[in-house]
C-alpha cells in the first residue's frame, strides 16, 4: 500500500458504527485502521487496514494504533486504564478516558450530572435488596457497567425482582444503581458533535421508540416538541459535552415526562442509533461529524435536509434469514426515495442488521414508508401487502 496521504485514524470495534464511519472516511480521504473482534465482522468487510484482536488487551491496542495520530471507538468497552496508557504514550484518544468513563459507568455519570445541575431521575447506588426497598418500589435497577440495549436494566416492583438484578450484578462484578421509575411521555435524544478546539454542532432533538429495550424507530425532529423543551435538551447536551470535554459525537438520551420536563437517561460517546437518520436527513451525517470532530476539522452543518426523516431499524425476526438482499427489489421499486443501510451481519432474532430512512414533507407518509420497508426486509409482510 502507498504511504497514507492523511493522518491515520484508528477505530476500535468492528460493528456497524465503524462500518458507517467508513463511508465519510472515503469521501474525506481519511485512512482508517480497524481493530475487529473477529474476522469478517461488519466493519471488517469494508475497512482494508485491519487487525483482529481483543480490545481488552493493551498490547493489541498499542499494536493497532502504532503510527496512528488519533484513536476513536465503535463501542465503549475499552478499559479506562488502557485508554489512559494510550494517551500517556502520546496518542490522541477521542473521546478521552476522563470523558468516556461517563458513558461506561452509570454511577459516575449520575454523580457528575448532579454536580452540573443537569436534571436526572431520582437515583442512588444501592448495595442490597434492603437498600433497594428503602429507595422504594417500583423502581428501575441498573448494573452500573456493561449494560446495553436494555440488558442490565430491570423494572422492579418487589424484593424478588430486586434479587434478580443483584444476582446479575454480582455475577458481573459491578454495582447496582436504583432510579425512580419515570412516568415518561416518550424518549428523546439530543445529539451534538464537539471537537477538541471546542467547536460544537447540535442536531435537532429527535423522538425514539424502544421495543424490549432496543431502539426500533426514530422521528426527526421530535413531533410537537415544545420549542422551549427542545432548546433545553440541546443546551443540556452542549453543557455536558463542554463540561466533560467530549470529542466526537455525544448522544444524550432523555425522558420527556408527562408533566413537561426533560430528564437525562444516559450518555453515549460515539455515533448513536438515534442519529442514523442524519445519513439521509441532515446536511452532515453524525458519522461524518464524528470523524471531523475527532480529527479536529471544522464541523459540518447539522441542519435537516427535509421537514421529516423517519428511521426504522431492521431487526432479525423469527424467519430464517429475513429477506435482506432478496427484499431489495420490492422496497426499492415501491419507494425510490427510500434509503436502505444494511450492516453485513448474520441474521439472529432481535439483532440489528440494518435500518431504513424515509424523508419528506408528510410525517404519516414517511412513517408508513419506513415501517413498510423495514417489515418487508425482516420478512414480516407477504406479497398480499402490495
Ligand atoms: P441501556 O444501557 O441498556 O441502553 P438504559 O439505561 O437506556 O439502558 O435503559 C433502557 C430502557 O429502559 C430505556 O430506554 C427506557 O425505556 C427504560 N428505562 C431506563 N431507565 C428508566 C427509568 N428510570 N424510568 C423508566 N424507564 C427507564
Boltz pocket constraint, residues with backbone or C-beta under 6 A from the ligand:
constraints:
  - pocket:
      binder: B
      contacts: [[A, 121], [A, 140], [A, 142], [A, 147], [A, 148], [A, 149], [A, 150], [A, 151], [A, 152], [A, 153], [A, 179], [A, 180], [A, 181], [A, 182], [A, 183], [A, 187], [A, 210], [A, 213], [A, 253], [A, 265], [A, 266]]
      max_distance: 6.0
